[in-house]
Structures are given as C-alpha cells and as structure tokens.
Amino acid sequence: MKAGDQMTEELEPTMEAERLATLGSYQVMDNARKNAFDRITQLVADIFSAPIASISLIDADREFFKSAVGLAEIQADRDISFCAQMIDSHEPVVIEDASIEPQFDRNPLVSGDPSIRFYAGAPLIAPNGMVLGALWFADTVPRFRITKNQLNQLKNMADIVMSELELSREIRLREQAQKNAAIDRSNLDLTLALSDIASFRLDLETGMIEWGGAYMKIWGEDAGEALTQVESAMARIHPEDRDSVTEAMSAAAAPGEKYEARFRIILQSGETRWVEGYGDYFEANGRPTLTGVNKDITHSVDQQEQLRLHTRELHHRLRNLFATLQSIMMLTKNSATSIDDYIERIKNRLSALNRAQQILLDTNFVTGSFAALVRDLCKTYPRVRWFGPDIILEENAMVSISLVLNELATNAAKYGALTADTGLVKIKWTILPDEDGQDIVELRWSESGGPKSQPAPSVSGFGSSLIDHSITRNLRGEIERDWTVDGLICTITFPAPDEARYR
C-alpha cells in the first residue's frame, strides 16, 4: 500500500463523521413529514411522469425517505441505496435500466418491490460541501433518454430542497435564540435587581447624596459613610475630570438637558476606575435634585485601548501586505515573457492575495479559516474537491497558502488535470503528529483525469520558486512533488498552528 492510499483510508472516516454531524445539525431524521417536502416530491413525480419519487437522507447505515411518492417503506438499508454513491461523487446519478446493470441487478429494490428499473437522482449538497442525500425519481420500466434540461430541472429542485432544509434549520436556531434571549432578559432583570449599577440622588441645595444599588462596588466600600456630601464625592474624582463633571451637572439644570459625564475616580486603595454617569434634573418637593446612575466602564475603556493597539497592528500588517505585493510584482516582471503574460500572472496572484485578505477581513484580520480559503478557490476552479477539518491560520500563513494553492491551480488549468473535461483535483488535509510528537498539517494535492503527465521540469520557474519559498520559509514546512502518470501529486507539510481546530 502506498502512503497516499493509507492517508485516504485515514481521512475517509473523518469525512464521514463530518458529513453525519452536518446531517445531524438539521434535525430532520425520523421526524414528522413536512408539507413543503411532500409538495416537491409530488411535483417531481408529476413533472417526470414517474410513479416513484423521494427526498432521501443518508445516515450511517440507512436511507431515510423524508418524503416519498410510491414507496410503502420509510427507510432502506444504506448498502442497497442508489443515492449512497453520490456521497463521494457529488454528481447526479442516472441509471437507464437497473436490471441489466451488474451493480444493481440483484438489488432488492430492483429484484423485489418496488421493481425499480430507471433511476435519476441529484445530490443534496450542504453549504459545507457535504452530501446529505438526494432528490430522486424512478420508474418500473427502463428509460433510455433523459435530457440535459430535465437533469438541470432535477438539480434545481434538489437545490430548493436544500434551501428548505437550511430555512428550517435557521428557523429552529432563531427560535432557540429567542428562547435564549428571553432567558437572558430574565437574567438581566435579576442582575439589575441585585445591581452592579449605582444609583444616586443629589440635593443640589444641601449637597446631600443618597446612594443605592452597587455604589460600594464602584465608589469603594466606605462610600456609604464617606461620600454623603457632594464635596466628598467630588474629592474622589480625578482632579483633571472635576471641572467637566461640574459643568455637566450645571448643564443638566437647563430645560431639555440631561446629565452625562465620563470621568475617573481614585479609590482609597489608589486604584483608578473609569465611571460613566447618566442622570436628569428635576424638582422634588420644590427642591432642585439631580438623580441618575453610575456605571463602572473601566473594562470598556481597557478594551478601547486594546482596539487602538489592534489598529496599530493592522497598520503594521497592511504594510507587510504591500511589501508582499511589491515583491510579487517585481519578481513576476522578471519572469514574465510578455506584457499579456505579466498581466495574467499578476491578476491571478493578486486574486490569491485578495482571497486570503477577504477571509481575514471577514473575521478579525489576524487569523482566518483555511477551509473558507479552499472553498473560495473552488468557486474559480469548479472541478476541485476538498476534504479536511477547518484550521485557523494566522495572517502570514493564510497569505502564503493562498499563493501556493493559486499557483498549483493555475498550473493545473494550463498544463495539468484541469485542462481536460474529465480532469479532477482533490485537496485533502489532516492534522497528524510528527516524529517528535508535534502536530503538523499534511496537505495533499492530487491531479487525475488530465493529459498524460510530463516529466518533472528541469528548471524551476517563478511559480515553483514562489511555492517553495512560501512553504519552506513562511510556513516552515516541506514540499514533495511526484509527477505520476495520472498527474501531479504534491504533498505539503507544515507545523499546525496553536489554534488549530476541527469544525
């Protein structure tokens, strides 16, 4: 057995576990039938004049008929399912006469009830690429022709089924979120009752302060005795902020104005806290009064400082990005054979950079999802399949691996598997321990179905140099290329990040 075959066997259970987890997240197995699905299956049966139609979901050992026309049973064993083969292929399946197909002629669904002869199915593909089942119809007599338009109709209706599944899940999640929000509101009411917010009532004539709520948490344990007069409270406010607080209190006496102030207080221990105050002026029994609340915002102020630091870090990373961009432009210029060649190369490499930066921007610009990066690559190259756990990579690693995958995909589209209609590229990765017990990411790029592979080039171009530089220097990893008869197999290993995780 080759190492590549062993890796595939190790990855497949992980892929199936992820697929089953995705199916489970929709919570649609074994529950009540849904009118929306019944309408779709009946519509499929009517459109294709078929006595049998079904929306089927495939779990670990069975095919569950979520909605069906012409089927008495509600499930069947997975090993006799026509739909199961779409889990790996991600492509529709058409069988013109199952009774003469060696793979199906002894299938109980063919030899027994319901005596299926013709079968056509389109996969139900979840947003993460996992196939959950299929929308299919069948006939008890052979059919020797199904048009491309009919197959597209079936695929479109399968997409509608998947959209309905997504909608149902979103509704369920929203309902759960609403329940959680109600619980949160109840907890908030309890929190306010116990109060981490201080209330105050200040008599502006006498200067007397009445405190309530969590005033000792904010102003100090001695606040109840030491801060009964406005002068003593003002003495605890930072000297640089006293004037602004006094002005805010005076302004609140004007019609339509509110009391709003942000200031620092210095506790007896020497600790400095940031406090936010809100209040209103009114007359109580003919006496001018200022009442309101105080909130400790020290943590929020600290977060703003952290945001400022992160912004500086962002500027630093943008400078690095521009440096990378400048380097790519100069090196591409040196390796390009013409203006058109230069423009094409720059365009592809800038697209790879943009792909990585967009994913970083969608999160926190510091780390990004490797699976999202690969999924985005597949939008440009539809015949690329991927399997593996999600990995959170830092910015430099995201940029480097994006450039590497772009170079490999560009070469495959120009010279390799993607030049042929039957060509296919598979990207598989997993996290494994190395000889020292440290986690590494092992990524395999496999091309097949393309033209006969050429020998390894004797001279490396800029694209190969860019790949080698990105892997060995930026990712501190290794790369091996194997030009097999079926196509290029490229194995890349690099240290797994500390935040590596599965989804």
N, C-alpha and C positions, 0 to 999 in steps of 0.2 A: 504493500500500500504506500502510495506517495504521501508526502507531508501535506500536500494540498487537499487530498481526499480525506485525511484524518481531520483536518481543520473543518471541512464541510460537515463531517459527521458530528463534530462537537458543537457547531453553530446551529444546526437544524433544530435540536430540542429547545434552544434559547429562542429561536424564531417562532416555534410553535407555541411556546409559553407566552410570548408577547402577543401572538395572534389571539390565543384563548383569553388573555387578560383584556385585550381590546374588545372582544366579543362580550365578555362579562360586564364590561363597563356600560353596555347598552341595556342590560337587564331585560332582555326580550325572550329568553329561552323559557319554555314551559308556561308562559303566562297567557292570559286571555287573548283571543283573536281580536284584531283591530279592523274596523270598517275600512279605513284608508287602504290597508294592505289587501283586504278582500276585493275592493274595487279594482285594484291594479291587476291582481291575478285574473279576475273575470275579464278585464279589458284585454289582457294578453291572450286569453283563450279565445275571445271574440275576434280580435284583430287577425290572429294567425289561424283561425278556424281549427283550433286544437282541442281535443277532448280532455287534455290534462295540462295543468299549469300550476306553478308553485313558486312561492318565495321560500327558499330553503336556507337554513343556517347550520353550519357545520361546527360541532364542538369536538371534544377529544375522541369520542367513539360513536357518534351518531349524526344523522342528518335529521334536523327537526323541521317539519313542514309548518312554518309560521302561518302561512295562508295557502290554501290549495283548492284547486278545482279538479274533480275527477279522481281523487285519491281518498281511499277509505281510512288508511292509517294516518297517524300524526307524526310518525318518525320511521326511520330505517337505519340499519347498521351503516356506519361510515364506510366500511370496506366494500359495500356494494353501491355506493353513491356515485352517480355520474358527475355530480358537482365537485367532488373532492379533488379531482385532478386540476381544477382551476386555482386551487390554493397556491400552487407553485408557479403555474404559468401566467397568472394574471390576465389571461386572454379568454375570449369566448370559446365555447366548445360546440361543434355541430357534428352529429352522428346521423348519417343518412339512413342506414339500416343496421341496427344493433345486432340483429340475428345472424349477420354474416361477418361481424367483427369478432376476431378471436378474443379480444379483451372483454367483450360484453355478451357473447352468445350464450354463456351459461349463467349469466347474472339472473337472480330470482326475479328481478323487476322486468326481465326480458322473457325468460322461460315460463314465468308464472304471471299472476296478476300484478300489475295492470297490462302486461304484454307490450311493453314499450318497444317500438321499432325505431321511430325517428325521435331525435332529441336535439334541442338547441338551448343553450344557456349562456347568460352573461354574468360575469362575477360582480359581487357586491364588494366594492373596494372602499375601505375606511380611509379617512384623511391621512392616516399614518402609513398607508400602503398595504395594510393587512387585508387579505381576502376573508370575509366573514361567511360567505355562502354564495348563492346565485339566485337570479330570477330566470326561470326556465319554463319551456313548454314542450310537450311531447305528443306523439301520435301513435296509434296502434298499427299503422301501416307505414311503409317506407315512404320517404320523400327524397327526391333526388335533386332538389334545387331549392336554395334559399338565397335571395338576392342580397347584395351588399346593403341596399336601403333597408330591407327587413332586419338585417342584423344590427344596423345602426339604430333602428327603432327599439329593438330589444335592449341594446346597451343604454340608450337614453332612458328607457323606463327603469332599468336597473339603477341608474343614477338617481331617479326620482325616489325609488325605494330607499336608497342610501340617505338621501336628503330627509326623507320622512323619519328614518331611524335617528339621524342627527337632531332633527327637530324635537323628537320625543325625548331624547336624552337632555337637550337643552332645557326643555320644559321641566323635566324632573329635577335637573340641577337648580333651576331657578326657583322651583317650589321649595327645594331644600334650603336654598339661600334665604328665601323669605322666612322660613321657619327659624333658621339660624339668626336672621336679623331680629325677629320677634324676641328670641331668647336674649340676644344682645341688648335690645332695648330694655328688657326686664332687668338684666344685669346692670345696665347703665342707671336705671331708676334706683336700684338698690345702692349702687356706688354713690350716686348723688345724695341719697338719704344718709349713707354713712359719711359721705363728703370728704373729698380731697380738695375741696374748694372752700376758701374762707369767705365769709360774708362780713360786711361791716356796715355800721350806721353811725354817721358822724354828725353831731350837733354843731353847726357852724358858729353858733353864738358862744357856747360854753367850751367848745373844743373837746367834749367828751366823746369817746368811741365805744360803741358796743360791738363786740365780736361774736361771730358764730361760725359753725362748720369746722373746717380743719385749719383754723387760724394758727394753732400751735405748731402744726406740721410745717407751715410756711414761714411764719414770723418768729418761731422759736418757742421753746417750752415755757418761757417766762412771759410770753406775750399777754396772757390774761391779767397779770398784775403790773407788769412794767409798761405796757402800752395802752393805758386807759385814756391818755390825753394825746391830742394830735401832735403836740410838740415832741413827745417821746417817740411817737411813730416816725415823725419826720427825721428825728435824730438817727434812726436806724437806716434810713435811706442813704444811699451813697451820695457824698457831697456833690458830685458832678451832676446828679439827677434831681436834686431837690427843687431847683428853680422850675424845671419843666413840669414836675408834679404839682407844684403850687399853681402854676399857670393853668394847668388842666382843670384843677379844682375850681379856680375862679371862673374859667370859661363856662363850666357846667351850669353856672347860675343864670346865664343868658337864655332867653326863650328858645326852645328847639334844640339846644345843645346837650350833648352827653359828656360824661366824664370818661376819658380814655387816656391811659398812660402806660408806658413801659419803663421800668426802672430797676435798679439793682438795690438789694438790701444786704447789709452786713450783719450777720448774727453775732451773738456774744462769743461764739467759738472762733470767729474770724472768717467763717465760711461766707462766700458771696453767692447770692441767688438772684436770678432774674425773675421778676414778677410782672404780670400783666394785670391792670386794673380796669374795670368797667363799672360805670355807675350812672346815676341820674339825680338831678336836683329837684327837690320838692319841699313843700312846707307842711310840717306835721304839727298840728295844734298851733299854727301861727309861727312856728319856729323854722328857720331855714335849715334844711337837712340834706346831707349827701349820703345816699345809700348805694351799695353795689357789692361786687365780688372781687376777690384777688385769686389769681391762679399762678402757680409756680411753673414758669416756662423755661427753666434752666436747661432741661433736656432738649427742648426745641432749639434754643439758641446754640447749644453744642452741635446739634445736627446741621444748623445753618453754617457753622464754621467748618464742619466736615464737608458740606456741599461745596464750600469755597475751595477747600483743598482738592476735592474731586475735580472741580472745574479746572484748577491748575494742572492736575494730572491729565485731564482731557486735552488741554492745550499742548502738553508735552507729547501725548500720543499722536495728536494731529501733526505735529512737527515730524515725528518719526514716519508717519504715513506719507507725508510729502517727500521726505528723504527717500523712502522706498520707491515712490512714484518717479522721482527724478532719476534714480539709479536704473529702473526698468526702461525708461525712455532712452537713456544714453546707451545702455547695453543692447537694446533692441535696434537702435540706429546702427550700431557697429555690425550687427549680424544680419540685417535686412538686405535683401538682394535688389529691391526696387522700392519706389515710393508706395506703390499699392501693397507690396508685401509688408512694408513698415506699418502702414495704416491698419492692415488686417491684424498683424501681431499685437500692435498697441491696443486696438479695440478689444481683442479677446482678453488680454492681460488686465486691462482696466476693468472689464466686466467681472473678472475674477476678484479683483480688489473691491469693486463695488458690492459684489455678492457678500463678501465677508464683512465689510463695513456696515451694510444694511442690517445684517443679522445682529451684529454687535450693537448697533443703534437701537434695535428693537428691544434689547434687554437693558444693559447698563453701560455699554460701550467698553467694558473692561473684560467681560467674558461672553461667550456665545455658544450656541448649540451646534455640534458637529453634524447631527442628523439633519437639522434645518439647512445647513450648508449643502449637504449632499442632495437633499430633496430639491433645493433650488437649482442645482446643477442638472437634475433630471428634467426640469422644465425646458432647458435648452437642448438636451440630448435625451429624447423620449425612450430610446432603447437602452437605457442604463437602468439596471436593477440594483437595489441596495438592501443589505441586511445587517443589522447590528444594533447594539444598545446606544442610547444617546450619551454623548460625552460632552461635558462643559469644558471648553478650551479657553485659554487666555488669548488676548488680542493678537499677540505676535504669532502664536501657533495657528490661530484662525486664518490670518493672512497668508501664512506660509503654506498650510494645507490646501487653501483655496487655489493658490497659484499652481501647486503641484497637480491637483485634480484637473484644473483647466488645461494644463499642458498635456496631460495624458489624454483627456477627452478630445482636444484639438488634433493630436496626432492620430487618435483612433478614427476621427472623422475624415482626416486627409489620407491616411495610409492604411489604417487598420480595420477593425471589425465594423465600425460604423459606416464604412464606405459601401457595404452590401446591405440589401434589404433584409437578409436573414441574419445579419450580424447582431451581436449582443455583447454588452459589457456588464459584468457583475462586480459590485463593490461589496466586500464583506469584511467586517472587522469585529474584533473581540478584545477583551482585556484579559491578559494572561500573566502569570508570574514568570520572571526570567530566571536564569541560573542562580542569581543572588537572592531570589525571593521578592524582588521588587516588581510591582505591576508595570506592564508595558502594554501599549496598544499595538496589535498586529493587524494591519490592513492589507487586503489582497485585492488587486485589480486584475481581473481575468477577462480576456477578449476571446470570443469564439464566433464561428459562423461567417467570418470575413474571408478575404482573399488569403491564399497560402502565405504564411508568414515568411518574411525575408530574414536573412541572417542579421545578426546584430551589426549596427553601423560601426565602421572602424574609427570614425571621427565624431565626437560629440558636438552638437550644435548648442546654441544659447539656451534652447528649451531644456535640453538634458542637463546643461550646467545649472540652470535655474532650479530644476528639480533636485539635483544633488546638493546644491547649496542650501536650499530650503530645508531638506531633510537632515543633512549632517550637521549644519551649523545652527540653524534657527530652532529645529526640533530636537537636536542632539540625538538623532536616530540613525538608522541604517536602511539602505535600499538594495534590493536584488532584482535584476531583470532576467527573465527567461523567455527567449523568443521561440516558443514551441510551434509545432505545425499548425495548431488551431489558432494561434495568435499570441500576443504578448501577455505574460503573467508577471506582474510586478508586486513584490512583497515589500512592504514598508513597516518598520517597527520604530517606535519611539516611546520614551517614558510617559506613562499615564499621569495626567495632572492630579493634584491632590483632591480636586473637586470632582473627579470622575464619578459618574453615577449612571444607573440604568433608569430608563423610563418604561 
